[in-house]
Amino acid sequence: MTRPSFAGPKRCGFGPFLVALLVIGALAVPRDAYALFGWIEQLSGPGPFRMVLQFPLDRLVCVTRLEKQPATVTHTLFPSTEAKRADPNSHAAAACINDHPKIVKAFVSTEVGLAATDQNQLFPDDPGSGAHRVRNFSVKGIGFYRATPFLDLGAGLGVSRFSGRDFGSFYNVSIPLRARIVPAGFASGNSRWRAVYVSLQLDYYPADWTAQDFGAGGDWKQSGELITSAFVGVDLLRFLR
């Protein structure tokens, strides 16, 4: 077998989750939104991805259940003034906007991700100056189920675009799996501190990766890539309500 042209390709494993502590703000939209720094484990070939941003738009659609009422589906795409001002304990849309820990049973979110490799060495004779940087832009739709007030479990489907100076851009489908831990969920009530959470993440790429995908020669090939990552999120708008 010909040696791959990647410098030290590694298979992605289940390494320990690392959590970044820097939060950079929120998107200016009329619903809860987040802006995050995080860590993502490298692919078998290119990597590591050290510059990572993730922007989840949460609770675009919610399944809610008010006391003594059947479950209903509501959205926060264009919230009415009534929904913004209503009591979350008695109004489905208000409960969705304010992330009520017990009334919200499930919700749908969208994640937009931006990542770039740092000092990536695609060719054996490249000193690793970072000139062959690989960039990743992704969009993922994820449905979450509220297992408990302190734990949301999610799964969905995503599309990632990989691009770089040395190869033509290409797309890859991913299956995102999420576990969000909300520390304030252990307390009673709907505390504003629910705005802070930790997201443990797995993204599975079922398609094949090859050296040629990233502009390198050789017969390197990897199938079924599993990427682990972790993020700290803060919903700044939630603190203002």
Secondary structure, DSSP 4 states (H G I P E B T S, - for coil): -PPPSSSS------PPP-----EEE---SSS-B-EEEEEEPPPSSS--EEEEEEEEEEEEEEEE--TTS--EEEE-SS--HHHHHS-TTT-HHHHHHTT-TTTEEEEEEEEEEEEEESS---STT----STT-EEEEEEEEEEEEEEETTEEEEEEEEEEEEEETTEEEEEEEEEEEEEEE-GGGGSSS--GGGGEEEEEEEEEEEEEEEGGGGT--S--EEEEEEEEEEEEEE-HHHHH-
